[in-house]
Amino acid sequence: MTDRTSPSPASPATSVGDEPHRETRVRTYTWEDPLVGAEAARHLSGLDYLRAMVRGDFPGPPIAASLDFSLAREEDIEDGRVTFRMVPQEFHYNPIGSVHGGVYATLLDSALGCAIHTRLPTGVGYTTLELKVNYIRPLLVGMGEVRAVGEVLSVSRQVATAQARLLDERDRLFAHATTTCLILRPQRSAP
């Protein structure tokens, strides 16, 4: 569970010389053991595993708690398509006052990889080989929920590709991305 960023009640606001008024912010969050879900993933198809994770059968990944994004609903997970959701927060900001590009990339990479995961059978995994992100507009605090929608383009024996779009509630495009993933199949035993 993630607590929203807020000024720290234990730390009074400070002013230094001619610097503008500053308030210290504090954010705390918790997560569960990620290896519980990783172990469960080996025994389920990708689609079944992601749906079970959303239902709460397995813990979500710690990165989702760190950046406060989620696969919030079972209907966000379809065969070949996954939607992650996030509300831009101040703790996502870069030094120039907008959401850091790494947050976009993490959100898009998650949607891309999980979309591919929905197409993989039990015991088959994947890893990202390439991620290409195009940034269109800034994400800002107060704009409401955004969603990263990942869709599979192709899955072969060894390689999968997918595309994703980062959209706001009015379907305006903020970024788009593509990925190439290596499919990790169990090693066959020699006779």
C-alpha positions in Angstrom: 0.0 0.0 0.0 1.3 3.4 -0.8 0.8 6.6 1.2 0.5 9.8 -0.9 3.4 12.2 -0.6 2.7 14.8 2.0 4.6 17.4 4.0 6.1 15.8 7.0 4.4 16.8 10.3 7.6 16.1 12.2 9.6 18.5 10.0 8.7 22.2 10.2 8.9 24.2 7.0 12.2 25.9 6.6 13.5 29.0 4.8 17.1 29.4 4.0 18.4 32.9 3.2 16.8 34.2 0.1 15.6 30.7 -1.0 11.9 30.2 -1.4 9.8 28.4 1.3 10.6 24.7 1.4 8.7 21.8 3.0 10.2 18.4 3.5 8.0 15.6 2.0 7.8 12.1 3.3 6.6 9.0 1.5 6.4 5.5 2.9 5.2 2.3 1.3 5.3 -1.4 1.8 5.6 -4.5 -0.4 5.5 -8.2 -0.1 8.2 -10.8 -1.0 8.4 -10.8 -4.8 9.8 -14.3 -4.9 6.4 -15.7 -3.8 4.8 -14.5 -7.1 7.9 -15.4 -9.1 7.7 -19.0 -8.0 3.9 -19.1 -8.7 4.5 -17.7 -12.2 6.5 -20.9 -13.1 3.4 -23.0 -12.7 0.7 -20.9 -14.5 0.3 -19.5 -17.9 1.1 -15.8 -18.1 -2.5 -14.9 -18.5 -3.6 -16.9 -15.5 -0.7 -15.6 -13.4 -1.4 -11.9 -14.1 -5.1 -12.4 -13.4 -4.4 -14.2 -10.1 -2.0 -11.4 -9.1 -4.7 -8.8 -9.7 -7.2 -10.8 -7.6 -4.6 -10.7 -4.8 -3.6 -14.4 -4.9 0.1 -13.4 -5.3 1.8 -10.2 -4.3 2.4 -7.5 -7.0 6.0 -6.5 -8.0 7.8 -4.1 -5.6 8.4 -1.7 -8.5 4.7 -1.0 -8.7 4.7 0.0 -5.0 7.8 2.1 -5.5 6.3 4.1 -8.3 2.6 3.7 -7.3 1.2 2.2 -10.4 -0.9 -1.0 -10.9 -2.8 -3.5 -12.8 -5.9 -2.5 -11.0 -8.7 -4.6 -12.6 -9.0 -8.1 -14.0 -10.5 -6.6 -17.2 -7.1 -4.7 -17.7 -5.6 -8.1 -18.6 -6.7 -9.7 -21.8 -5.0 -12.2 -24.2 -2.3 -10.1 -25.8 -3.3 -6.8 -24.1 -2.5 -5.3 -20.7 -3.3 -1.9 -19.2 -1.4 -0.4 -16.3 -2.7 2.7 -14.4 -1.0 5.5 -12.6 -1.8 9.0 -11.2 1.2 11.3 -11.7 2.5 12.4 -8.3 5.1 14.9 -7.1 7.5 12.1 -6.2 7.6 11.1 -9.9 9.1 14.5 -10.8 12.4 15.2 -12.4 14.4 18.4 -11.5 12.5 20.5 -14.1 9.0 20.0 -12.8 7.4 17.1 -14.7 7.3 13.3 -14.5 10.7 11.8 -15.1 11.2 9.9 -18.4 12.2 6.8 -16.4 8.8 6.6 -14.9 7.2 6.7 -18.4 9.7 4.0 -19.5 9.0 1.8 -16.5 5.2 2.0 -16.9 5.4 1.3 -20.7 8.0 -1.5 -20.2 5.6 -3.1 -17.7 2.7 -3.0 -20.0 4.7 -4.3 -23.0 6.3 -7.2 -21.1 3.0 -8.2 -19.4 1.1 -8.1 -22.7 3.7 -10.6 -24.0 3.4 -12.6 -20.8 -0.3 -13.1 -21.5 0.6 -15.1 -24.6 3.1 -17.4 -22.9 2.3 -20.9 -21.7 3.1 -22.4 -18.3 6.9 -22.6 -17.6 7.8 -20.1 -20.4 9.3 -16.7 -19.4 10.7 -13.6 -21.2 13.1 -10.8 -20.8 13.4 -7.4 -22.5 16.1 -7.2 -25.2 15.2 -3.7 -26.5 12.9 -0.9 -25.4 12.3 2.2 -27.5 10.3 5.1 -26.0 9.0 8.3 -27.8 8.0 11.1 -25.4 5.3 13.3 -26.7 4.0 15.5 -23.8 4.8 16.0 -20.1 2.9 14.2 -17.4 2.0 16.6 -14.5 0.5 16.4 -11.1 -3.2 17.2 -11.1 -3.9 15.7 -14.6 -5.6 12.6 -13.3 -5.1 9.0 -14.1 -3.0 7.9 -17.1 -2.8 4.4 -18.5 -0.2 2.4 -20.4 -1.8 0.1 -22.8 0.5 -2.7 -24.1 -0.4 -4.9 -27.1 1.4 -7.9 -28.6 2.5 -7.6 -32.2 4.2 -11.0 -32.6 5.3 -14.0 -30.5 7.5 -16.6 -32.1 9.5 -19.4 -30.5 12.4 -17.2 -29.5 11.3 -13.5 -29.9 8.2 -11.4 -29.1 7.4 -7.8 -30.0 4.8 -5.4 -28.6 3.8 -1.8 -28.7 2.3 0.4 -26.0 0.7 3.9 -25.7 0.6 6.1 -22.6 -2.8 7.9 -22.6 -4.7 10.2 -20.3 -8.5 10.0 -19.5 -9.3 11.8 -22.8 -7.1 9.4 -24.8 -4.5 12.0 -25.5 -1.1 10.4 -26.3 1.8 11.2 -24.0 4.3 8.6 -25.1 4.5 5.4 -27.1 6.9 2.6 -27.1 8.0 -0.7 -28.7 9.8 -3.7 -27.3 11.6 -6.8 -28.4 11.7 -9.6 -25.8 13.6 -12.9 -25.7 11.4 -15.9 -25.0 12.9 -18.1 -22.3 11.8 -21.7 -22.7 12.8 -24.5 -20.4 15.9 -26.4 -21.6 15.1 -29.8 -23.2 16.9 -32.7 -21.6 19.2 -34.6 -24.0 18.2 -38.3 -24.5 
